[in-house]
């Protein structure tokens, strides 16, 4: 914020109380009006409201609107090419190269934009396992982004810890700064550029908070596999009775990672990003970033409750300016409405944010074709095939440029935009751990039944939960399965609390010929997509794909 009138702000008197000795001059930042260091959530609320960045809604949650960008700008994300890292990186659609000199010029101009402004600094940790924890600094233009960082990551606990904080990586955000493509080499005015050698990421012309957290996820996807740690786009929960009964839920946004892992019968480790080391599974973050469009108190009571809590940030959720009541069913701004809240807001969350090794891995897909079974048991090669494929339907709003109807997509490792290494590296890491710890693998479809999108209906969350409960507690170990004739995986013929016809997608279609046509078409798309991975994939995994 440019405070040209030098008006005293609510937290100005304590802005330097938690200032680190390793100051902003180390990042080239200077000539500011004032830097606000590591403010508490309460102080940041006051600053954000004072600066008209958002409002406090009924119940206490803070509502912020992100303007033009209501989702990730995947086409505006770049990686600086450097001799030290370039041979590790899977260059292409998701990792587009950026010139190092162009980066320096862009960063210099961004620093010039910062001058005379107020900035907010948050020093936090990423990684609940201290063996792999990284100190990260976020420098943001908006106070509410600083609130988001406090929710999403792990803050230091003492004043001394703040004073001695030295970041291993820094993210600099300037939503008000626009790049000049002809000068900067960007695709447009928006940019997200990661520089692993400079240990720096810069974000401009977007206020969508998800860019900040996903920049760090991308960083960890680069660093941790080099240390033998499996980096995963998944949620995780654990049995309250057995720390080694962990379940992982892989899936893209909109497939149900957050919803299905927030199970009242199990304890939540985290909802989005995790590492799997030789000691077990650990959350990268300290909070959740849940999609809340159409959120129901009856179906998802724990997440729903957070939307009325002080400390929750509601991103792009419409509200009544008189009553301050929010409308979670209103998609007039975007379908990608979000809630950011500390993990502790979920009553049965694991305080340590880590546990032992998984017993079950669930790959979530939202099949808009309405042909995939609601659950299937996978062999290890089949699991690797599904993991590398990452099939789902992108839902409206998650990324810029998506329309109303879901679009079929294959996102490698169920998180292609954030994967830095070749998918085979992640797949081999995962395969080794599945075999070492004898993990059962499942494919779960949270998409449509009875027909494709627009004809059928979304699978009931009640049935999905019943299927998952049966898989996780071993009840599916004692039922009959039938082999899918195309994909080869095993589909249960019965499941407690689930009608038999739900388990057979074809049974709910009126036109069986159309069902067969669509199923074979989807199998062909799998085969076509997987062709680009065969050079670096083992033969048993290639053969685990669909057979026409």
ChimeraX attribute file (.defattr): number of C-alpha atoms within 10 A of each C-alpha:
attribute: neighborCount
match mode: 1-to-1
recipient: residues
	/A:1	18
	/A:2	14
	/A:3	14
	/A:4	10
	/A:5	6
	/A:6	9
	/A:7	8
	/A:8	9
	/A:9	13
	/A:10	16
	/A:11	17
	/A:12	14
	/A:13	10
	/A:14	14
	/A:15	19
	/A:16	15
	/A:17	14
	/A:18	21
	/A:19	23
	/A:20	20
	/A:21	11
	/A:22	14
	/A:23	14
	/A:24	14
	/A:25	9
	/A:26	8
	/A:27	13
	/A:28	12
	/A:29	18
	/A:30	17
	/A:31	13
	/A:32	14
	/A:33	16
	/A:34	18
	/A:35	21
	/A:36	25
	/A:37	22
	/A:38	27
	/A:39	24
	/A:40	14
	/A:41	19
	/A:42	12
	/A:43	17
	/A:44	24
	/A:45	26
	/A:46	18
	/A:47	21
	/A:48	22
	/A:49	18
	/A:50	14
	/A:51	15
	/A:52	10
	/A:53	19
	/A:54	20
	/A:55	21
	/A:56	21
	/A:57	23
	/A:58	17
	/A:59	16
	/A:60	17
	/A:61	23
	/A:62	27
	/A:63	24
	/A:64	23
	/A:65	19
	/A:66	17
	/A:67	12
	/A:68	12
	/A:69	18
	/A:70	25
	/A:71	25
	/A:72	22
	/A:73	19
	/A:74	17
	/A:75	20
	/A:76	18
	/A:77	24
	/A:78	23
	/A:79	23
	/A:80	22
	/A:81	21
	/A:82	15
	/A:83	8
	/A:84	9
	/A:85	13
	/A:86	14
	/A:87	11
	/A:88	14
	/A:89	17
	/A:90	15
	/A:91	16
	/A:92	8
	/A:93	13
	/A:94	18
	/A:95	22
	/A:96	17
	/A:97	19
	/A:98	20
	/A:99	14
	/A:100	16
	/A:101	11
	/A:102	15
	/A:103	22
	/A:104	13
	/A:105	13
	/A:106	22
	/A:107	20
	/A:108	14
	/A:109	15
	/A:110	22
	/A:111	19
	/A:112	14
	/A:113	14
	/A:114	24
	/A:115	16
	/A:116	16
	/A:117	17
	/A:118	19
	/A:119	24
	/A:120	24
	/A:121	26
	/A:122	27
	/A:123	27
	/A:124	24
	/A:125	24
	/A:126	22
	/A:127	23
	/A:128	23
	/A:129	21
	/A:130	10
	/A:131	9
	/A:132	17
	/A:133	13
	/A:134	19
	/A:135	18
	/A:136	23
	/A:137	21
	/A:138	22
	/A:139	24
	/A:140	26
	/A:141	24
	/A:142	23
	/A:143	27
	/A:144	27
	/A:145	27
	/A:146	29
	/A:147	27
	/A:148	26
	/A:149	25
	/A:150	26
	/A:151	24
	/A:152	24
	/A:153	25
	/A:154	22
	/A:155	20
	/A:156	17
	/A:157	9
	/A:158	9
	/A:159	13
	/A:160	11
	/A:161	14
	/A:162	22
	/A:163	16
	/A:164	12
	/A:165	21
	/A:166	17
	/A:167	16
	/A:168	13
	/A:169	19
	/A:170	21
	/A:171	21
	/A:172	21
	/A:173	28
	/A:174	22
	/A:175	18
	/A:176	15
	/A:177	20
	/A:178	19
	/A:179	19
	/A:180	14
	/A:181	13
	/A:182	10
	/A:183	10
	/A:184	21
	/A:185	16
	/A:186	22
	/A:187	15
	/A:188	15
	/A:189	17
	/A:190	21
	/A:191	27
	/A:192	25
	/A:193	24
	/A:194	27
	/A:195	21
	/A:196	19
	/A:197	14
	/A:198	13
	/A:199	14
	/A:200	20
	/A:201	25
	/A:202	21
	/A:203	26
	/A:204	21
	/A:205	19
	/A:206	26
	/A:207	26
	/A:208	21
	/A:209	23
	/A:210	20
	/A:211	20
	/A:212	23
	/A:213	17
	/A:214	15
	/A:215	21
	/A:216	21
	/A:217	23
	/A:218	17
	/A:219	20
	/A:220	27
	/A:221	24
	/A:222	20
	/A:223	17
	/A:224	16
	/A:225	19
	/A:226	13
	/A:227	10
	/A:228	13
	/A:229	24
	/A:230	24
	/A:231	26
	/A:232	28
	/A:233	24
	/A:234	28
	/A:235	27
	/A:236	32
	/A:237	30
	/A:238	27
	/A:239	17
	/A:240	15
	/A:241	9
	/A:242	10
	/A:243	16
	/A:244	16
	/A:245	19
	/A:246	27
	/A:247	27
	/A:248	27
	/A:249	27
	/A:250	28
	/A:251	29
	/A:252	27
	/A:253	24
	/A:254	24
	/A:255	24
	/A:256	25
	/A:257	26
	/A:258	25
	/A:259	22
	/A:260	20
	/A:261	24
	/A:262	26
	/A:263	19
	/A:264	15
	/A:265	12
	/A:266	21
	/A:267	24
	/A:268	29
	/A:269	31
	/A:270	28
	/A:271	29
	/A:272	26
	/A:273	23
	/A:274	29
	/A:275	24
	/A:276	25
	/A:277	21
	/A:278	11
	/A:279	13
	/A:280	17
	/A:281	29
	/A:282	26
	/A:283	27
	/A:284	31
	/A:285	28
	/A:286	27
	/A:287	25
	/A:288	26
	/A:289	25
	/A:290	23
	/A:291	23
	/A:292	23
	/A:293	18
	/A:294	13
	/A:295	18
	/A:296	15
	/A:297	11
	/A:298	8
	/A:299	13
	/A:300	18
	/A:301	15
	/A:302	19
	/A:303	23
	/A:304	17
	/A:305	14
	/A:306	22
	/A:307	27
	/A:308	19
	/A:309	17
	/A:310	18
	/A:311	23
	/A:312	25
	/A:313	30
	/A:314	30
	/A:315	25
	/A:316	24
	/A:317	25
	/A:318	22
	/A:319	17
	/A:320	11
	/A:321	11
	/A:322	7
	/A:323	9
	/A:324	16
	/A:325	15
	/A:326	20
	/A:327	14
	/A:328	21
	/A:329	15
	/A:330	16
	/A:331	16
	/A:332	9
	/A:333	16
	/A:334	19
	/A:335	23
	/A:336	22
	/A:337	26
	/A:338	24
	/A:339	24
	/A:340	27
	/A:341	28
	/A:342	21
	/A:343	24
	/A:344	16
	/A:345	17
	/A:346	21
	/A:347	12
	/A:348	19
	/A:349	20
	/A:350	19
	/A:351	13
	/A:352	12
	/A:353	25
	/A:354	27
	/A:355	24
	/A:356	18
	/A:357	25
	/A:358	24
	/A:359	18
	/A:360	19
	/A:361	22
	/A:362	27
	/A:363	27
	/A:364	30
	/A:365	27
	/A:366	28
	/A:367	30
	/A:368	27
	/A:369	26
	/A:370	29
	/A:371	26
	/A:372	25
	/A:373	24
	/A:374	28
	/A:375	25
	/A:376	25
	/A:377	22
	/A:378	24
	/A:379	16
	/A:380	22
	/A:381	18
	/A:382	24
	/A:383	27
	/A:384	28
	/A:385	24
	/A:386	26
	/A:387	25
	/A:388	26
	/A:389	23
	/A:390	24
	/A:391	26
	/A:392	27
	/A:393	23
	/A:394	25
	/A:395	22
	/A:396	19
	/A:397	22
	/A:398	21
	/A:399	18
	/A:400	15
	/A:401	12
	/A:402	14
	/A:403	12
	/A:404	9
	/A:405	13
	/A:406	17
	/A:407	15
	/A:408	17
	/A:409	16
	/A:410	20
	/A:411	22
	/A:412	24
	/A:413	29
	/A:414	26
	/A:415	21
	/A:416	21
	/A:417	18
	/A:418	24
	/A:419	26
	/A:420	23
	/A:421	20
	/A:422	18
	/A:423	20
	/A:424	20
	/A:425	17
	/A:426	24
	/A:427	20
	/A:428	15
	/A:429	16
	/A:430	21
	/A:431	16
	/A:432	13
	/A:433	19
	/A:434	21
	/A:435	11
	/A:436	9
	/A:437	11
	/A:438	14
	/A:439	18
	/A:440	20
	/A:441	23
	/A:442	27
	/A:443	26
	/A:444	25
	/A:445	26
	/A:446	26
	/A:447	28
	/A:448	25
	/A:449	30
	/A:450	23
	/A:451	23
	/A:452	19
	/A:453	17
	/A:454	11
	/A:455	13
	/A:456	17
	/A:457	15
	/A:458	20
	/A:459	19
	/A:460	15
	/A:461	15
	/A:462	11
	/A:463	19
	/A:464	19
	/A:465	17
	/A:466	16
	/A:467	24
	/A:468	19
	/A:469	18
	/A:470	16
	/A:471	21
	/A:472	21
	/A:473	12
	/A:474	10
	/A:475	14
	/A:476	20
	/A:477	12
	/A:478	10
	/A:479	11
	/A:480	12
	/A:481	16
	/A:482	12
	/A:483	13
	/A:484	13
	/A:485	11
	/A:486	13
	/A:487	19
	/A:488	18
	/A:489	23
	/A:490	20
	/A:491	21
	/A:492	22
	/A:493	16
	/A:494	19
	/A:495	21
	/A:496	14
	/A:497	12
	/A:498	15
	/A:499	12
	/A:500	13
	/A:501	12
	/A:502	21
	/A:503	23
	/A:504	21
	/A:505	18
	/A:506	23
	/A:507	15
	/A:508	18
	/A:509	19
	/A:510	11
	/A:511	12
	/A:512	12
	/A:513	11
	/A:514	13
	/A:515	22
	/A:516	13
	/A:517	11
	/A:518	17
	/A:519	19
	/A:520	18
	/A:521	13
	/A:522	19
	/A:523	17
	/A:524	15
	/A:525	16
	/A:526	21
	/A:527	16
	/A:528	10
	/A:529	18
	/A:530	19
	/A:531	11
	/A:532	10
	/A:533	16
	/A:534	13
	/A:535	10
	/A:536	11
	/A:537	20
	/A:538	14
	/A:539	11
	/A:540	13
	/A:541	18
	/A:542	19
	/A:543	12
	/A:544	20
	/A:545	23
	/A:546	21
	/A:547	13
	/A:548	11
